[in-house]
Amino acid sequence: MSFDELIKEIKFEVVVDGVALAPAIVQDVDKGDVLMMAWMNEEALRRTHECGEMVFWSRSRKEYWHKGDTSGNVMTVVEWAADCDSDALLFKVRMQGPQVACHTGARSCFFKTCEG
């Protein structure tokens, strides 16, 4: 499916401060670990497609966020897909730089575990 065909199907249904968003899960293509989850609106998805690197919508700053601009942790998109309902996105990426996805300095944002 082409980008233009797929983007028409995406449901940006979570509205925050008037901005329609969809969750974007980011996974390391080589290691398979989930690195982070952030939010994208249609323009962030278009920018990601155009530059080949992850661009998100920052809900707190209310601006576009090109992952790696300040941290050096650039995420290059290898492939992406929408889920069966077209309301969540999954990106498989290769990280460039220090291999850190989380603002805390951890490789992945998912480091708080629970047993059971």
N, C-alpha and C positions, 0 to 999 in steps of 0.2 A: 504494500500500500504506500502511496506517495505521502510526503509530508503534508501537502495541502489537503489530501483526502482524510488523513488521520487527525489533523488538528481540528477539522470540522466536527469530528465525533467527540472530542474531549469535552467533558462536562466540568466547567469551572463553577462549582456549586457552593463552595464555602466563601461567604462574603464577609470581609473584614474591612471596616471603614470605607465601604463602597467599592472595594476591589474584589472581583470574583477570582477565586483561587482553587487550585487542585494540589493535593499533596504529591511531592516528588521524592521517591526513595532512591538513594544512590548506593550502588553496590560496586565493589572492586571486581573488575572483569576477570582478573587472573586468580585472585585468592578466594573470591566468592563471599567475603564478609560484607555485611551491610555497614556502610560508613556513616550515613546521616539521612535525615528526612528534613526537607525544607518545603517552601511553598512557591508555586509558580502561577503567574497569570498568563494569559495568551501571549502577551508581548515578551515575557521572560522566556517562554518556550520558543518563540520565533527567534529571539536573540541567541539562544542556545543552539538552535539549528543553524543559524547563519555563521556563528564563530566557531562552532564545534567544541565549545567549553561550557561548563555549567554556569547559568545565569539564573538567579532566583529573585523573588520579590521579598524584601525585608518588611515584615509587618510592623516591627518596632520603629525602624527608620523611615518607612514609607518611601523606599527607593529601590532601584534595581541593585543587585549585589552580584558582581562577577567573582565567583569563587576563585581565590588566589591573588586577587589584585593587591591586597595588602599583606597576606600571609605567605605568598609564594606557593601555596598548596593548590595549584591549578588542577582541575579535573577535566580531562579530555574525554569526550563522549565517544564510545565505541559503538554502542547501539542503545536503543530505547524502545519501550513499548507502553501501551496503555493496558490497564486491566480489562477484564471481561465487561465491566459496566462503563468503561471509559471515564471513570471519575478518580483514578489514581494513576500515577506514572512511575515507571521503573527505569532508571538509567544505569547502564553498565559503563564504568569509566576506568581510565588509567590515571593515577595521580602522578603529578610531576612535583618535584620539590621534596620537602621533608616527610612526605607520606603521613601527614596529619590532617584529619578531616574535621576534628572537633575544636571549638574555640578554647577548650580547656587544656589543649595540648595532647589529648589522647588521639590515637589513630582513628577510632570510631566514636561516634556519639553514644553508642550503645554499650556502655561499660558497667552500668549499674545492674547487677544480676540478682535474681531471686531463685532460691531453690524450691523445687516442688511444684 
